[in-house]
Amino acid sequence: MSNNKYPQEFKDEAVRQVINKGYSVPDVAKRLGISDKSLYYWVKKAKVPPTKSAEQDEIKKLKAELKRVTEERNILKEAAAFFASESRKDTRS
């Protein structure tokens, strides 16, 4: 039996009827023509917070790298400004 027997939109709507509208699982399952067991599983799955995905880990890593590179750039800008002002002082003497 395939896990994709029902479209995701169908599953989401069935879960919404249970969680948001307060209908009982057996009532919704009977009206939609699905098994109680399937709907209980979908509801349970919907209530579990998603685990961190590889994309979220990558985003976190990239944000940290961006912060580091931005700090390095700012340090280099300050150093360039400092040496430019020192260079101007030396040429005026």
N, CA, C and O atoms as CSV, one atom per row, in Angstrom:
chain,resi,resn,atom,element,x,y,z
A,1,MET,N,N,0.842,-1.189,0.000
A,1,MET,CA,C,0.000,0.000,0.000
A,1,MET,C,C,0.883,1.247,0.000
A,1,MET,O,O,1.812,1.346,0.802
A,2,SER,N,N,0.609,2.172,-0.867
A,2,SER,CA,C,1.422,3.364,-1.028
A,2,SER,C,C,1.086,4.409,0.035
A,2,SER,O,O,-0.070,4.564,0.427
A,3,ASN,N,N,2.113,5.121,0.493
A,3,ASN,CA,C,1.905,6.212,1.450
A,3,ASN,C,C,1.291,7.424,0.788
A,3,ASN,O,O,0.790,8.313,1.477
A,4,ASN,N,N,1.316,7.483,-0.525
A,4,ASN,CA,C,0.797,8.630,-1.258
A,4,ASN,C,C,-0.586,8.344,-1.840
A,4,ASN,O,O,-0.936,8.857,-2.904
A,5,LYS,N,N,-1.356,7.537,-1.150
A,5,LYS,CA,C,-2.690,7.219,-1.638
A,5,LYS,C,C,-3.569,8.465,-1.680
A,5,LYS,O,O,-4.413,8.615,-2.564
A,6,TYR,N,N,-3.364,9.342,-0.729
A,6,TYR,CA,C,-4.153,10.572,-0.652
A,6,TYR,C,C,-3.234,11.772,-0.900
A,6,TYR,O,O,-2.092,11.781,-0.439
A,7,PRO,N,N,-3.719,12.775,-1.618
A,7,PRO,CA,C,-2.899,13.986,-1.836
A,7,PRO,C,C,-2.651,14.715,-0.511
A,7,PRO,O,O,-3.455,14.627,0.417
A,8,GLN,N,N,-1.534,15.430,-0.438
A,8,GLN,CA,C,-1.176,16.139,0.790
A,8,GLN,C,C,-2.244,17.162,1.179
A,8,GLN,O,O,-2.504,17.359,2.366
A,9,GLU,N,N,-2.862,17.810,0.199
A,9,GLU,CA,C,-3.905,18.799,0.499
A,9,GLU,C,C,-5.097,18.135,1.202
A,9,GLU,O,O,-5.696,18.707,2.112
A,10,PHE,N,N,-5.420,16.928,0.764
A,10,PHE,CA,C,-6.524,16.177,1.374
A,10,PHE,C,C,-6.190,15.870,2.831
A,10,PHE,O,O,-7.019,16.056,3.722
A,11,LYS,N,N,-4.967,15.399,3.062
A,11,LYS,CA,C,-4.536,15.078,4.430
A,11,LYS,C,C,-4.550,16.323,5.310
A,11,LYS,O,O,-5.023,16.291,6.446
A,12,ASP,N,N,-4.023,17.424,4.765
A,12,ASP,CA,C,-3.970,18.676,5.532
A,12,ASP,C,C,-5.369,19.150,5.929
A,12,ASP,O,O,-5.587,19.602,7.053
A,13,GLU,N,N,-6.310,19.041,4.995
A,13,GLU,CA,C,-7.678,19.474,5.288
A,13,GLU,C,C,-8.318,18.578,6.343
A,13,GLU,O,O,-9.018,19.071,7.227
A,14,ALA,N,N,-8.088,17.279,6.262
A,14,ALA,CA,C,-8.635,16.351,7.258
A,14,ALA,C,C,-8.067,16.682,8.636
A,14,ALA,O,O,-8.806,16.715,9.620
A,15,VAL,N,N,-6.782,16.921,8.710
A,15,VAL,CA,C,-6.136,17.260,9.985
A,15,VAL,C,C,-6.671,18.585,10.505
A,15,VAL,O,O,-6.914,18.731,11.703
A,16,ARG,N,N,-6.856,19.555,9.609
A,16,ARG,CA,C,-7.407,20.863,10.012
A,16,ARG,C,C,-8.785,20.718,10.644
A,16,ARG,O,O,-9.101,21.400,11.619
A,17,GLN,N,N,-9.599,19.837,10.093
A,17,GLN,CA,C,-10.946,19.639,10.644
A,17,GLN,C,C,-10.883,19.098,12.063
A,17,GLN,O,O,-11.731,19.422,12.894
A,18,VAL,N,N,-9.885,18.279,12.337
A,18,VAL,CA,C,-9.742,17.717,13.682
A,18,VAL,C,C,-9.125,18.741,14.632
A,18,VAL,O,O,-9.644,18.974,15.723
A,19,ILE,N,N,-8.021,19.347,14.215
A,19,ILE,CA,C,-7.271,20.234,15.121
A,19,ILE,C,C,-7.938,21.597,15.267
A,19,ILE,O,O,-8.158,22.059,16.386
A,20,ASN,N,N,-8.260,22.244,14.152
A,20,ASN,CA,C,-8.769,23.617,14.207
A,20,ASN,C,C,-10.268,23.703,14.450
A,20,ASN,O,O,-10.734,24.579,15.178
A,21,LYS,N,N,-11.014,22.804,13.848
A,21,LYS,CA,C,-12.473,22.895,13.961
A,21,LYS,C,C,-13.034,22.049,15.093
A,21,LYS,O,O,-14.206,22.186,15.445
A,22,GLY,N,N,-12.218,21.183,15.663
A,22,GLY,CA,C,-12.635,20.429,16.838
A,22,GLY,C,C,-13.484,19.203,16.572
A,22,GLY,O,O,-14.064,18.649,17.506
A,23,TYR,N,N,-13.574,18.763,15.328
A,23,TYR,CA,C,-14.333,17.546,15.044
A,23,TYR,C,C,-13.563,16.332,15.549
A,23,TYR,O,O,-12.337,16.365,15.651
A,24,SER,N,N,-14.286,15.262,15.863
A,24,SER,CA,C,-13.621,14.046,16.330
A,24,SER,C,C,-13.005,13.314,15.147
A,24,SER,O,O,-13.465,13.427,14.010
A,25,VAL,N,N,-11.957,12.564,15.445
A,25,VAL,CA,C,-11.278,11.801,14.398
A,25,VAL,C,C,-12.227,10.800,13.746
A,25,VAL,O,O,-12.275,10.734,12.517
A,26,PRO,N,N,-12.992,10.011,14.525
A,26,PRO,CA,C,-13.901,9.058,13.870
A,26,PRO,C,C,-14.933,9.732,12.975
A,26,PRO,O,O,-15.271,9.213,11.911
A,27,ASP,N,N,-15.435,10.890,13.404
A,27,ASP,CA,C,-16.436,11.606,12.604
A,27,ASP,C,C,-15.846,12.068,11.268
A,27,ASP,O,O,-16.445,11.856,10.214
A,28,VAL,N,N,-14.685,12.690,11.319
A,28,VAL,CA,C,-14.042,13.184,10.101
A,28,VAL,C,C,-13.665,12.014,9.198
A,28,VAL,O,O,-13.869,12.071,7.985
A,29,ALA,N,N,-13.121,10.964,9.782
A,29,ALA,CA,C,-12.709,9.799,9.000
A,29,ALA,C,C,-13.902,9.179,8.282
A,29,ALA,O,O,-13.805,8.802,7.115
A,30,LYS,N,N,-15.015,9.078,8.978
A,30,LYS,CA,C,-16.211,8.491,8.374
A,30,LYS,C,C,-16.721,9.359,7.223
A,30,LYS,O,O,-17.068,8.845,6.159
A,31,ARG,N,N,-16.764,10.687,7.443
A,31,ARG,CA,C,-17.254,11.598,6.408
A,31,ARG,C,C,-16.366,11.583,5.170
A,31,ARG,O,O,-16.858,11.706,4.048
A,32,LEU,N,N,-15.052,11.431,5.374
A,32,LEU,CA,C,-14.125,11.469,4.250
A,32,LEU,C,C,-13.851,10.087,3.647
A,32,LEU,O,O,-13.205,9.971,2.605
A,33,GLY,N,N,-14.342,9.061,4.305
A,33,GLY,CA,C,-14.151,7.717,3.777
A,33,GLY,C,C,-12.736,7.181,3.937
A,33,GLY,O,O,-12.230,6.463,3.074
A,34,ILE,N,N,-12.107,7.535,5.044
A,34,ILE,CA,C,-10.756,7.041,5.330
A,34,ILE,C,C,-10.774,6.305,6.662
A,34,ILE,O,O,-11.748,6.385,7.412
A,35,SER,N,N,-9.706,5.598,6.948
A,35,SER,CA,C,-9.668,4.854,8.212
A,35,SER,C,C,-9.317,5.792,9.364
A,35,SER,O,O,-8.600,6.778,9.194
A,36,ASP,N,N,-9.841,5.457,10.529
A,36,ASP,CA,C,-9.521,6.225,11.736
A,36,ASP,C,C,-8.013,6.202,11.984
A,36,ASP,O,O,-7.405,7.208,12.350
A,37,LYS,N,N,-7.437,5.024,11.774
A,37,LYS,CA,C,-6.014,4.844,12.044
A,37,LYS,C,C,-5.173,5.818,11.215
A,37,LYS,O,O,-4.235,6.428,11.729
A,38,SER,N,N,-5.510,5.960,9.942
A,38,SER,CA,C,-4.767,6.889,9.079
A,38,SER,C,C,-4.886,8.318,9.584
A,38,SER,O,O,-3.891,9.039,9.662
A,39,LEU,N,N,-6.087,8.722,9.921
A,39,LEU,CA,C,-6.303,10.092,10.371
A,39,LEU,C,C,-5.608,10.343,11.707
A,39,LEU,O,O,-5.016,11.405,11.903
A,40,TYR,N,N,-5.673,9.382,12.626
A,40,TYR,CA,C,-4.953,9.536,13.894
A,40,TYR,C,C,-3.456,9.734,13.626
A,40,TYR,O,O,-2.807,10.562,14.266
A,41,TYR,N,N,-2.922,8.971,12.682
A,41,TYR,CA,C,-1.507,9.085,12.332
A,41,TYR,C,C,-1.199,10.470,11.756
A,41,TYR,O,O,-0.206,11.091,12.135
A,42,TRP,N,N,-2.045,10.954,10.843
A,42,TRP,CA,C,-1.824,12.269,10.238
A,42,TRP,C,C,-1.872,13.375,11.280
A,42,TRP,O,O,-1.068,14.306,11.248
A,43,VAL,N,N,-2.833,13.264,12.217
A,43,VAL,CA,C,-2.964,14.277,13.272
A,43,VAL,C,C,-1.724,14.255,14.161
A,43,VAL,O,O,-1.172,15.305,14.490
A,44,LYS,N,N,-1.291,13.058,14.549
A,44,LYS,CA,C,-0.101,12.922,15.398
A,44,LYS,C,C,1.117,13.513,14.696
A,44,LYS,O,O,1.910,14.228,15.308
A,45,LYS,N,N,1.257,13.211,13.419
A,45,LYS,CA,C,2.381,13.705,12.638
A,45,LYS,C,C,2.342,15.236,12.525
A,45,LYS,O,O,3.386,15.887,12.545
A,46,ALA,N,N,1.161,15.797,12.408
A,46,ALA,CA,C,1.015,17.250,12.278
A,46,ALA,C,C,1.354,17.978,13.575
A,46,ALA,O,O,1.793,19.127,13.545
A,47,LYS,N,N,1.153,17.318,14.705
A,47,LYS,CA,C,1.401,17.961,15.995
A,47,LYS,C,C,2.867,17.911,16.409
A,47,LYS,O,O,3.279,18.681,17.276
A,48,VAL,N,N,3.662,17.030,15.817
A,48,VAL,CA,C,5.081,16.911,16.147
A,48,VAL,C,C,5.844,18.006,15.417
A,48,VAL,O,O,5.725,18.139,14.199
A,49,PRO,N,N,6.629,18.795,16.154
A,49,PRO,CA,C,7.389,19.844,15.477
A,49,PRO,C,C,8.407,19.224,14.522
A,49,PRO,O,O,9.021,18.207,14.844
A,50,PRO,N,N,8.586,19.825,13.367
A,50,PRO,CA,C,9.534,19.267,12.405
A,50,PRO,C,C,10.963,19.336,12.934
A,50,PRO,O,O,11.325,20.275,13.642
A,51,THR,N,N,11.759,18.352,12.590
A,51,THR,CA,C,13.158,18.352,12.991
A,51,THR,C,C,13.935,19.288,12.084
A,51,THR,O,O,13.477,19.651,11.000
A,52,LYS,N,N,15.097,19.668,12.538
A,52,LYS,CA,C,15.923,20.547,11.721
A,52,LYS,C,C,16.280,19.847,10.426
A,52,LYS,O,O,16.700,18.690,10.416
A,53,SER,N,N,16.110,20.547,9.375
A,53,SER,CA,C,16.461,19.975,8.081
A,53,SER,C,C,17.877,20.380,7.710
A,53,SER,O,O,18.488,21.236,8.350
A,54,ALA,N,N,18.374,19.757,6.680
A,54,ALA,CA,C,19.706,20.097,6.187
A,54,ALA,C,C,19.737,21.546,5.715
A,54,ALA,O,O,20.747,22.231,5.872
A,55,GLU,N,N,18.628,22.014,5.135
A,55,GLU,CA,C,18.561,23.400,4.669
A,55,GLU,C,C,18.675,24.374,5.834
A,55,GLU,O,O,19.351,25.398,5.727
A,56,GLN,N,N,18.013,24.059,6.953
A,56,GLN,CA,C,18.086,24.939,8.115
A,56,GLN,C,C,19.504,24.969,8.675
A,56,GLN,O,O,19.980,26.021,9.102
A,57,ASP,N,N,20.181,23.822,8.676
A,57,ASP,CA,C,21.568,23.776,9.131
A,57,ASP,C,C,22.454,24.615,8.220
A,57,ASP,O,O,23.329,25.342,8.691
A,58,GLU,N,N,22.224,24.512,6.919
A,58,GLU,CA,C,22.998,25.280,5.949
A,58,GLU,C,C,22.760,26.777,6.126
A,58,GLU,O,O,23.702,27.565,6.049
A,59,ILE,N,N,21.519,27.172,6.361
A,59,ILE,CA,C,21.182,28.586,6.578
A,59,ILE,C,C,21.907,29.108,7.818
A,59,ILE,O,O,22.463,30.206,7.801
A,60,LYS,N,N,21.898,28.317,8.893
A,60,LYS,CA,C,22.568,28.724,10.128
A,60,LYS,C,C,24.067,28.907,9.883
A,60,LYS,O,O,24.665,29.881,10.340
A,61,LYS,N,N,24.664,27.961,9.159
A,61,LYS,CA,C,26.094,28.029,8.845
A,61,LYS,C,C,26.406,29.259,7.998
A,61,LYS,O,O,27.388,29.958,8.248
A,62,LEU,N,N,25.570,29.521,6.996
A,62,LEU,CA,C,25.801,30.670,6.121
A,62,LEU,C,C,25.624,32.000,6.851
A,62,LEU,O,O,26.348,32.959,6.584
A,63,LYS,N,N,24.670,32.058,7.764
A,63,LYS,CA,C,24.488,33.287,8.551
A,63,LYS,C,C,25.714,33.556,9.418
A,63,LYS,O,O,26.152,34.700,9.533
A,64,ALA,N,N,26.272,32.504,10.031
A,64,ALA,CA,C,27.469,32.657,10.854
A,64,ALA,C,C,28.647,33.120,9.997
A,64,ALA,O,O,29.412,33.994,10.405
A,65,GLU,N,N,28.788,32.532,8.811
A,65,GLU,CA,C,29.870,32.928,7.909
A,65,GLU,C,C,29.694,34.373,7.449
A,65,GLU,O,O,30.667,35.123,7.373
A,66,LEU,N,N,28.460,34.764,7.143
A,66,LEU,CA,C,28.192,36.148,6.735
A,66,LEU,C,C,28.570,37.120,7.846
A,66,LEU,O,O,29.158,38.170,7.584
A,67,LYS,N,N,28.237,36.773,9.076
A,67,LYS,CA,C,28.565,37.637,10.215
A,67,LYS,C,C,30.080,37.799,10.341
A,67,LYS,O,O,30.578,38.904,10.555
A,68,ARG,N,N,30.810,36.682,10.207
A,68,ARG,CA,C,32.266,36.711,10.314
A,68,ARG,C,C,32.876,37.563,9.186
A,68,ARG,O,O,33.743,38.399,9.440
A,69,VAL,N,N,32.428,37.352,7.967
A,69,VAL,CA,C,32.963,38.087,6.822
A,69,VAL,C,C,32.633,39.578,6.940
A,69,VAL,O,O,33.458,40.425,6.597
A,70,THR,N,N,31.445,39.896,7.417
A,70,THR,CA,C,31.062,41.305,7.600
A,70,THR,C,C,31.962,41.968,8.639
A,70,THR,O,O,32.389,43.107,8.454
A,71,GLU,N,N,32.253,41.257,9.736
A,71,GLU,CA,C,33.144,41.812,10.758
A,71,GLU,C,C,34.549,42.025,10.192
A,71,GLU,O,O,35.182,43.045,10.463
A,72,GLU,N,N,35.030,41.063,9.410
A,72,GLU,CA,C,36.356,41.211,8.796
A,72,GLU,C,C,36.380,42.416,7.859
A,72,GLU,O,O,37.340,43.186,7.860
A,73,ARG,N,N,35.329,42.580,7.064
A,73,ARG,CA,C,35.261,43.715,6.142
A,73,ARG,C,C,35.298,45.031,6.910
A,73,ARG,O,O,35.999,45.968,6.527
A,74,ASN,N,N,34.527,45.091,8.009
A,74,ASN,CA,C,34.490,46.324,8.791
A,74,ASN,C,C,35.861,46.640,9.399
A,74,ASN,O,O,36.270,47.800,9.455
A,75,ILE,N,N,36.558,45.611,9.848
A,75,ILE,CA,C,37.899,45.814,10.394
A,75,ILE,C,C,38.834,46.349,9.306
A,75,ILE,O,O,39.608,47.276,9.545
A,76,LEU,N,N,38.755,45.761,8.117
A,76,LEU,CA,C,39.599,46.220,7.014
A,76,LEU,C,C,39.272,47.653,6.608
A,76,LEU,O,O,40.173,48.423,6.276
A,77,LYS,N,N,37.995,48.016,6.632
A,77,LYS,CA,C,37.604,49.400,6.313
A,77,LYS,C,C,38.212,50.370,7.321
A,77,LYS,O,O,38.739,51.421,6.954
A,78,GLU,N,N,38.129,49.997,8.605
A,78,GLU,CA,C,38.683,50.862,9.643
A,78,GLU,C,C,40.195,50.980,9.510
A,78,GLU,O,O,40.758,52.061,9.679
A,79,ALA,N,N,40.846,49.864,9.206
A,79,ALA,CA,C,42.300,49.888,9.029
A,79,ALA,C,C,42.676,50.757,7.834
A,79,ALA,O,O,43.622,51.540,7.914
A,80,ALA,N,N,41.953,50.627,6.738
A,80,ALA,CA,C,42.237,51.434,5.552
A,80,ALA,C,C,42.041,52.915,5.860
A,80,ALA,O,O,42.845,53.747,5.438
A,81,ALA,N,N,40.987,53.246,6.587
A,81,ALA,CA,C,40.744,54.645,6.950
A,81,ALA,C,C,41.852,55.158,7.862
A,81,ALA,O,O,42.302,56.294,7.713
A,82,PHE,N,N,42.292,54.337,8.799
A,82,PHE,CA,C,43.363,54.737,9.716
A,82,PHE,C,C,44.645,55.016,8.948
A,82,PHE,O,O,45.268,56.062,9.133
A,83,PHE,N,N,45.046,54.073,8.074
A,83,PHE,CA,C,46.283,54.251,7.339
A,83,PHE,C,C,46.186,55.402,6.332
A,83,PHE,O,O,47.184,56.070,6.060
A,84,ALA,N,N,45.010,55.634,5.787
A,84,ALA,CA,C,44.828,56.767,4.882
A,84,ALA,C,C,45.016,58.073,5.633
A,84,ALA,O,O,45.639,59.001,5.117
A,85,SER,N,N,44.483,58.156,6.847
A,85,SER,CA,C,44.647,59.392,7.621
A,85,SER,C,C,46.095,59.555,8.066
A,85,SER,O,O,46.587,60.682,8.115
A,86,GLU,N,N,46.792,58.474,8.391
A,86,GLU,CA,C,48.207,58.540,8.760
A,86,GLU,C,C,49.041,58.988,7.562
A,86,GLU,O,O,49.993,59.756,7.700
A,87,SER,N,N,48.664,58.491,6.390
A,87,SER,CA,C,49.387,58.850,5.169
A,87,SER,C,C,49.221,60.334,4.878
A,87,SER,O,O,50.172,60.982,4.439
A,88,ARG,N,N,48.045,60.882,5.111
A,88,ARG,CA,C,47.807,62.315,4.894
A,88,ARG,C,C,48.618,63.154,5.875
A,88,ARG,O,O,49.110,64.224,5.518
A,89,LYS,N,N,48.761,62.669,7.118
A,89,LYS,CA,C,49.525,63.403,8.131
A,89,LYS,C,C,50.991,63.453,7.707
A,89,LYS,O,O,51.647,64.484,7.856
A,90,ASP,N,N,51.504,62.344,7.179
A,90,ASP,CA,C,52.923,62.290,6.782
A,90,ASP,C,C,53.193,63.198,5.601
A,90,ASP,O,O,54.282,63.767,5.523
A,91,THR,N,N,52.273,63.362,4.692
A,91,THR,CA,C,52.508,64.186,3.510
A,91,THR,C,C,52.397,65.675,3.838
A,91,THR,O,O,52.920,66.505,3.094
A,92,ARG,N,N,51.741,66.023,4.914
A,92,ARG,CA,C,51.597,67.433,5.289
A,92,ARG,C,C,52.825,67.959,5.995
A,92,ARG,O,O,53.044,69.170,6.004
A,93,SER,N,N,53.627,67.110,6.581
A,93,SER,CA,C,54.783,67.542,7.370
A,93,SER,C,C,55.888,68.071,6.514
A,93,SER,O,O,56.930,68.474,7.031
